[in-house]
Amino acid sequence: MQQEADVSGEALEVWIDQDLCTGDGICAQYAPEVFELDIDGLAYVKGSDDALLQAPGATTPVPLPLLRDVTDSAKECPGECIHVRRVSDKAEVYGPDAE
């Protein structure tokens, strides 16, 4: 079972690996302010202007009030394609590569 990361006070960012996205939309249900399904059926993160960031590996900041919703999205994602990492050292704290 994955340990809970202690990320209090740390700037985090999130990105989606579209190659693994199954299009279930769980992320958009948990955090519609951060994730959205596009017409191609895949999930993407949103930029500050709510535009979808479609470049591979595009990241967006995780707003502190939405931290739980974003991390729950990463935990529940059937495609295991949501990656949440610290901005400071790029270490993944939630998602398939978290330690």
Number of C-alpha atoms within 10 A of each C-alpha: 3 11 9 11 11 8 12 8 7 12 14 23 21 26 25 26 17 19 10 13 19 16 19 15 19 20 27 20 13 19 18 17 19 24 27 23 18 12 7 7 14 18 28 30 27 22 17 12 6 12 11 18 20 16 9 12 15 17 22 20 19 23 14 14 8 15 16 14 20 27 23 17 26 24 18 14 20 16 16 18 21 29 25 28 25 18 16 10 7 11 15 19 21 24 24 17 14 15 12
